[in-house]
């Protein structure tokens, strides 16, 4: 089976079915998953909190030849210098005062599988050196042991910080960065993949609807609110909102107040209209959504209409007409 066939097989797998979204930014990230999954090389997954980094790490694991073996996750923020080597390498009985029994470390627990190191940017300088040594030599020694063991694991790391910036500021070792980033997967925030919001919302409603109730429905005002909101907590915040709304609405339709979204980060949630014909309410809701979306779009594009059109996936002339309709000026300079 050649590379193309193997990638196609992974795309059709159950693990890929959990990666929901068809926006261009998200699909570009998934294309890297397709290729990286059939490699044993290290992967660095980056993205804001709540964008689904661990979900990507699990997809990489279950789509790989290591998928039938353990997936072990650890937050590097918990690996203090005093605990680091014991957590990673384990210890032999009698290695220190309280070592009454032999304990395998995380590397041994993940044998033949995947070790997922979340928040890799929080590793101390000592921890960075220890990890670099494992990646270079692929061997480790448990505390109190005279024997070295082969680290038969695939390393996947994740960060919500810019590792490149940390390297430039000498807060993160450049040689370790190059070791952990053979493949890099950058997950876009939800505000940059608005095309996926409603699909994700429906998925979470189906997933979290009470067993004895039908899946709640959402109206046009709710859809507009979901699309206009900034989602600073990303997909995780959207899922929490759908869990809350599914419980609050009972067996009926979800209204805007059931979302209980805070007014923050730019676009405020749209309120539910109280009176008027269906068509007038729909038109008003769409207009408010369009204006809120365009305001954020132009902020993201620094006022550059050409770049805004590229981000929105619209013809530049059509976007210009829409901006004119809402009285929003923009720069005509090239996105170059």
C-alpha positions in Angstrom: 0.0 0.0 0.0 1.6 3.3 -1.1 1.5 6.6 0.8 -1.6 7.9 -1.0 -3.6 4.8 -0.2 -2.6 4.8 3.4 -3.6 8.5 3.8 -6.9 7.8 2.2 -7.5 4.8 4.6 -6.8 7.1 7.6 -9.2 9.7 6.3 -12.0 7.1 6.2 -11.3 5.8 9.7 -13.4 6.2 12.8 -10.8 8.4 14.5 -11.1 11.0 11.7 -14.9 11.0 12.2 -14.3 12.8 15.5 -12.5 15.7 13.8 -15.5 17.8 12.8 -15.2 20.8 10.5 -14.9 21.7 6.8 -13.5 25.2 7.0 -10.3 25.7 4.9 -8.2 26.5 8.0 -9.3 23.4 9.8 -9.0 21.1 6.8 -5.4 22.3 6.2 -4.5 21.1 9.8 -6.3 17.8 9.2 -4.2 17.2 6.0 -1.1 17.3 8.1 -2.7 14.8 10.5 -3.3 12.4 7.6 0.4 12.3 6.7 1.9 12.6 10.3 -0.2 9.7 11.5 1.6 7.2 9.3 4.9 8.4 10.5 6.7 7.7 13.8 8.2 11.2 13.9 7.5 13.7 16.7 4.6 16.1 16.3 4.0 19.5 17.8 0.4 20.6 18.0 -0.2 24.3 18.7 -3.3 26.3 19.2 -5.2 28.4 21.7 -6.8 26.7 24.8 -9.9 24.8 23.8 -9.1 24.2 20.2 -8.8 20.4 20.5 -5.1 19.7 20.7 -5.5 16.5 22.7 -8.2 15.3 20.3 -5.6 15.7 17.5 -3.0 13.9 19.5 -5.4 11.0 20.1 -6.3 10.9 16.4 -2.6 10.7 15.5 -2.2 7.8 18.0 -5.3 5.8 16.9 -4.5 6.3 13.2 -1.0 5.1 13.6 0.5 1.6 13.9 0.8 2.2 17.6 -3.0 2.7 17.9 -3.6 -0.6 19.7 -1.1 0.3 22.4 -1.4 2.8 25.3 -2.0 6.5 24.9 -0.6 8.3 27.9 -1.1 12.0 28.5 0.6 14.3 31.0 0.6 18.1 31.5 4.1 19.3 31.7 3.1 21.9 34.2 2.9 19.1 36.7 6.4 17.9 36.1 8.4 19.9 38.6 12.2 19.3 38.8 11.8 17.2 41.9 9.2 14.9 40.3 10.3 15.0 36.7 12.7 12.0 36.5 10.5 9.9 38.7 7.4 10.6 36.7 9.0 10.1 33.3 11.5 7.3 34.1 10.0 5.6 37.2 12.0 4.1 40.0 13.3 0.8 41.4 12.4 -0.3 44.9 14.7 1.4 47.5 15.7 4.2 45.1 14.7 6.6 47.8 13.2 6.6 51.3 9.6 6.1 50.3 10.2 3.8 47.3 8.7 0.6 48.8 7.9 -0.8 45.4 9.1 -0.6 41.8 7.1 1.9 39.8 7.2 2.3 36.0 7.3 5.8 34.7 5.2 7.4 32.0 7.6 6.3 29.2 7.3 2.6 30.3 3.5 3.0 30.7 3.3 4.3 27.1 5.5 1.5 25.8 4.9 0.9 22.0 2.2 3.6 22.2 2.2 7.4 22.4 3.3 9.8 25.1 1.4 13.1 24.8 3.2 16.0 26.5 0.7 18.8 26.9 1.9 22.4 27.6 5.4 21.5 26.6 6.3 25.2 26.9 6.1 24.9 30.7 9.0 22.5 31.0 11.8 23.8 33.2 15.3 24.1 31.7 16.1 20.8 33.6 13.1 19.1 32.1 14.0 20.3 28.6 17.5 18.8 28.9 16.0 15.5 30.2 13.5 15.3 27.3 16.1 16.3 24.7 18.4 13.4 25.9 15.6 10.9 25.5 14.7 12.1 22.0 18.4 12.0 21.0 19.4 8.7 22.5 16.0 7.0 22.9 17.2 5.4 26.2 16.4 6.2 29.8 17.3 4.8 33.2 14.8 4.5 36.1 15.8 6.0 39.4 17.9 3.5 41.4 18.5 1.3 38.4 21.8 0.4 36.7 20.1 -0.7 33.5 19.1 1.5 30.6 15.8 0.8 28.7 14.8 1.7 25.2 12.1 4.4 24.9 9.8 2.7 22.4 7.2 5.5 22.3 6.0 8.1 19.9 6.2 11.6 21.3 3.4 14.1 20.6 3.6 17.5 22.2 1.3 20.5 22.4 1.4 24.1 23.4 -0.9 27.2 23.5 2.2 29.5 23.4 4.5 30.4 20.5 7.5 28.1 20.9 9.4 30.2 18.3 9.0 33.3 20.4 10.2 31.4 23.5 13.2 30.2 21.5 14.0 33.8 20.5 13.8 34.9 24.2 16.0 31.9 25.3 13.1 30.5 27.4 13.0 27.3 25.3 15.9 25.3 23.9 16.2 25.6 20.1 17.6 22.1 19.7 14.6 20.7 21.6 12.2 22.7 19.5 13.7 21.1 16.4 13.4 17.7 17.9 9.8 17.9 18.8 8.6 19.6 15.6 9.3 17.3 12.8 5.6 17.8 12.0 3.8 20.9 13.2 0.0 21.1 13.3 -1.5 24.5 14.0 -5.1 24.5 15.0 -7.1 27.6 14.2 -9.3 29.3 16.9 -13.0 28.9 16.4 -13.4 32.6 15.4 -11.3 31.7 12.3 -13.5 28.8 11.3 -17.0 30.2 11.7 -18.2 27.9 8.9 -17.9 25.0 11.4 -19.8 26.6 14.3 -23.3 25.4 13.5 -22.1 21.9 12.6 -20.2 21.6 15.8 -23.1 23.0 17.8 -25.5 20.4 16.3 -22.9 17.6 17.0 -22.7 18.6 20.7 -26.4 18.8 21.0 -26.8 15.3 19.7 -23.9 14.2 22.0 -25.2 15.8 25.2 -29.0 15.8 24.8 -30.6 13.9 27.7 -31.4 10.3 26.9 -35.1 10.7 27.5 -35.5 13.8 25.4 -35.4 14.6 21.7 -32.4 16.6 20.4 -33.3 20.3 20.9 -33.6 22.6 17.9 -32.2 26.1 17.4 -33.9 29.0 15.8 -32.5 31.7 13.5 -31.7 34.1 16.3 -29.7 31.4 18.1 -27.8 30.6 14.9 -26.9 34.2 14.4 -25.7 34.5 18.0 -23.5 31.4 17.7 -22.0 32.8 14.5 -21.5 36.3 15.8 -20.0 35.4 19.2 -16.2 35.4 19.5 -15.8 32.1 21.3 -12.6 33.0 23.3 -12.8 29.5 24.9 -13.0 28.0 21.4 -14.6 24.6 20.8 -14.5 23.7 24.5 -16.6 26.8 25.3 -19.0 26.0 22.5 -19.5 22.5 23.8 -20.1 23.8 27.3 -22.6 26.2 26.0 -24.5 23.4 24.1 -24.5 21.2 27.2 -25.9 24.1 29.3 -28.5 25.0 26.6 -29.7 21.4 26.2 -30.4 21.2 29.9 -32.0 24.6 30.3 -34.4 24.3 27.3 -35.9 21.0 28.4 -37.5 19.2 25.5 -38.2 22.4 23.5 -36.3 24.7 21.2 -33.2 26.5 22.4 -33.5 30.3 22.8 -30.6 32.8 23.0 -31.0 33.1 26.8 -30.3 29.4 27.2 -26.8 29.9 25.8 -26.0 32.2 28.7 -23.0 33.7 26.8 -21.1 36.5 28.5 -20.7 39.8 26.7 -16.9 40.0 26.2 -14.2 39.9 23.6 -15.6 42.3 21.0 -18.9 40.9 19.6 -21.7 40.8 22.1 -24.3 38.0 21.8 -27.4 39.0 20.0 -30.6 39.2 22.1 -33.8 37.5 21.1 -36.3 39.8 19.4 -39.5 40.2 21.3 -42.0 41.3 18.6 -42.5 41.5 14.9 -43.2 39.3 11.9 -41.0 36.3 11.3 -39.5 37.9 8.1 -38.8 41.2 9.8 -37.1 39.5 12.7 -35.1 37.2 10.4 -34.0 40.2 8.3 -33.0 42.2 11.5 -31.1 39.2 12.9 -29.2 38.7 9.6 -28.3 42.4 9.4 -27.0 42.4 13.0 -25.0 39.3 12.4 -23.5 40.7 9.1 -22.4 43.9 10.8 -20.9 42.2 13.8 -19.1 39.7 11.6 -17.8 42.3 9.2 -16.5 44.5 12.1 -14.5 41.5 13.5 -13.4 40.5 10.0 -12.0 43.9 9.3 -10.2 44.0 12.6 -8.6 40.6 11.8 -7.6 41.9 8.4 -6.3 45.2 9.8 -8.7 47.1 7.6 -7.4 45.5 4.4 -10.4 44.7 2.2 -8.4 42.3 -0.1 -7.1 40.3 2.9 -10.6 40.4 4.5 -12.0 38.9 1.3 -9.4 36.1 1.4 -10.2 35.3 5.0 -14.0 35.3 4.4 -13.7 33.3 1.2 -15.7 36.0 -0.7 -15.1 37.9 -3.9 -13.5 41.2 -3.1 -16.1 43.2 -5.0 -19.0 41.5 -3.2 -17.3 42.1 0.1 -16.9 45.7 -0.8 -20.6 46.1 -1.5 -21.4 44.4 1.8 -19.1 46.7 3.7 -20.6 49.7 2.0 -24.1 48.5 2.9 -23.1 48.6 6.6 -21.1 51.8 6.4 -17.8 50.1 7.2 -14.8 51.5 5.4 -11.6 49.5 4.6 -8.3 49.9 3.0 -7.9 49.0 -0.7 -4.3 48.1 -0.5 -3.1 44.7 -1.6 -2.8 41.9 0.9 0.7 41.2 -0.4 
